[in-house]
Amino acid sequence: MSSQAEVKPNAFLEWSKWVLVVALVVLAIAGNAIYAEQSQLLRVSAVLLLFVLAVGVAVTTAKGRRINQLRKEAWVEVRRMVRPTRQETTQTTLLVLAAVLFVALCFWFFDWMISTILSIFLG
């Protein structure tokens, strides 16, 4: 038995929160279209506010908390990532370019050989 009691969320409350999230997003999109003659700064501010409210409500749901936890874990992994130095990047880029050039020359050579052989046989 785990030390933390798992609380089962109320299904109706969860669904009503998601309906509210969808309503806020639809309101932001429709409001932006309806009030197109208003100042762009005002419309962008309103849309951002509604999206922030929608995300805030979504994070209070069970699925939203899981997604938020996944986002946090992803950022931890991004901070752990080791980026190559400039020298390693340059060397790798040159190696890839050399390999592409080599393969291109091989294809050109085989194409030339096949077309030469076919032109001899076909006249």
Number of C-alpha atoms within 10 A of each C-alpha: 4 5 5 6 7 7 6 7 10 10 9 9 11 16 12 12 18 19 13 16 20 14 14 21 19 14 16 21 14 13 14 18 11 10 12 11 9 10 10 12 9 12 18 13 12 16 20 13 14 20 19 14 16 20 15 13 16 22 17 14 19 14 13 16 13 12 14 15 12 12 12 12 11 12 11 11 10 10 8 9 9 7 8 10 9 9 9 11 12 12 12 13 12 12 12 12 12 12 12 12 12 12 12 12 12 12 12 12 12 12 12 12 12 12 12 12 12 11 10 9 8 7 6
